[in-house]
Amino acid sequence: MKLDVGCGECMRGDVNVDVRKPVNRPRPFIQADAENLPFRDAILEEITCFHVIEHVESPQKLLNELIRVANSKITLRMPHRLSWWDISPQHKHHFTLTWWKENLPKLNVKAWHVERTWLAVLPLPFFKIKFPHEIVVTLWR
């Protein structure tokens, strides 16, 4: 079963969780805090958590909670610290590849992959200006 944590109005999971109730709820939805998920340990095959970690009080607590309920794969996306997406006053935390490289070894996971995506701001035929856009983290439990 696939869980989407912090789904908002764009529900991607078989079960979807958000702190706020969405206007339209076509799929199974549970209103809950991402740092305290109402699921048993190791019950979910796949978890997505897109643009949530920068909003929570404790990124470490969120990561531990996702790892607790996952039995396989977790994918997180967040704006890179240098991205224009990261300027929101609602963001409590800002992430770089260095932050992840320092904190991933502390997690109880078998493997991980971290990548940075780029945004081409001025694509010209022979020249592109690119800025860091997102960080995508995949964890395997």
C-alpha positions as a printed Julia matrix, in Angstrom:
141×3 Matrix{Float64}:
   0.0    0.0     0.0
   1.28   3.48   -0.9
   1.0    6.38    1.58
   1.25  10.04    0.56
   2.21  12.19    3.57
   1.36  15.87    3.25
  -0.83  15.26    0.22
  -2.68  18.59    0.22
  -5.1   18.64   -2.72
  -2.89  16.39   -4.89
  -3.45  12.89   -3.53
  -1.0   10.35   -4.94
  -1.37   7.47   -2.52
  -3.72   4.59   -1.8
  -3.99   6.33    1.57
  -3.33  10.05    1.99
  -2.42  12.03    5.1
  -2.36  15.76    5.72
  -2.72  18.05    8.7
  -5.54  19.9     6.88
  -8.62  18.45    5.26
  -8.55  18.88    1.47
 -11.57  20.34   -0.3
 -11.98  17.25   -2.51
 -11.36  13.82   -1.01
 -11.73  11.26   -3.81
  -9.32   8.76   -2.22
  -8.94   7.47    1.33
  -7.82  10.37    3.5
  -6.7   10.6     7.13
  -6.21  13.92    8.9
  -3.04  13.55   10.97
   0.24  15.17   11.88
   3.16  13.86    9.77
   5.33  13.56   12.89
   2.76  11.25   14.58
   1.32   8.93   11.94
  -1.58   6.66   12.99
  -0.13   3.44   11.51
   1.5    0.29   12.86
   5.22  -0.26   12.41
   6.51  -1.41    8.99
   3.07  -1.63    7.4
   3.42   0.54    4.26
   5.23  -0.56    1.11
   5.91   2.89   -0.26
   5.76   6.4     1.18
   5.97   9.72   -0.61
   6.48  12.95    1.31
   6.78  15.91   -1.04
   7.47  19.42    0.25
   6.62  18.64    3.87
   9.92  18.31    5.74
  10.69  22.03    5.46
   7.43  22.83    7.31
   7.63  20.51   10.35
   9.04  21.35   13.77
  11.54  18.48   13.76
  12.87  17.02   10.48
  14.53  14.21   12.45
  11.23  13.26   14.11
   9.47  13.21   10.72
  12.18  11.01    9.21
  12.06   8.59   12.14
   8.27   8.39   11.86
   8.38   7.69    8.11
  10.99   5.0     8.68
   8.89   3.49   11.47
   5.79   2.95    9.31
   7.62   2.01    6.08
   8.62  -1.52    5.18
  10.39  -0.66    1.94
  10.81   2.67    0.1
  10.44   6.33    1.17
  10.78   9.25   -1.25
  11.06  12.83   -0.03
  11.25  16.03   -2.06
  12.04  19.48   -0.74
  13.28  22.79   -2.14
  17.04  23.24   -2.23
  18.32  26.03    0.04
  19.3   28.13   -2.98
  16.02  27.61   -4.82
  13.5   30.41   -5.2
  10.95  27.88   -3.82
  12.75  28.05   -0.48
  11.96  31.69    0.25
   8.56  30.98    1.83
   8.17  32.38    5.35
   6.32  29.14    6.21
   9.55  27.13    5.85
  11.08  26.33    9.22
  14.08  24.45    7.78
  16.32  24.77    4.74
  18.15  21.85    3.12
  21.32  21.29    1.15
  23.09  18.13    0.0
  25.56  18.66    2.85
  22.75  18.54    5.43
  21.61  15.2     4.06
  25.12  13.74    3.85
  25.65  14.63    7.52
  22.28  13.31    8.74
  21.56  10.23    6.61
  24.12   8.0     8.38
  22.21   8.62   11.65
  19.02   7.05   10.24
  18.06   3.41   10.62
  17.87   2.58    6.89
  19.62   0.04    4.67
  20.41   2.39    1.81
  19.77   5.89    0.5
  20.16   8.03   -2.58
  20.25  11.85   -2.66
  20.18  14.01   -5.75
  19.78  17.66   -6.59
  17.6   18.76   -9.47
  18.33  21.89  -11.47
  16.11  24.57  -12.9
  17.18  26.13  -16.2
  16.26  29.79  -15.8
  17.54  31.11  -19.11
  17.82  28.27  -21.64
  19.63  29.54  -24.72
  20.88  27.39  -27.61
  24.51  27.31  -26.41
  24.23  28.61  -22.87
  22.03  27.81  -19.89
  21.82  29.44  -16.51
  20.85  26.78  -13.98
  20.02  27.06  -10.3
  19.49  24.33   -7.69
  15.79  23.51   -7.61
  14.92  20.5    -5.43
  16.54  17.79   -3.39
  15.15  14.31   -3.88
  15.93  11.73   -1.17
  15.1    8.05   -1.47
  15.44   5.77    1.56
  15.16   1.97    1.69
  14.29   0.35    4.97
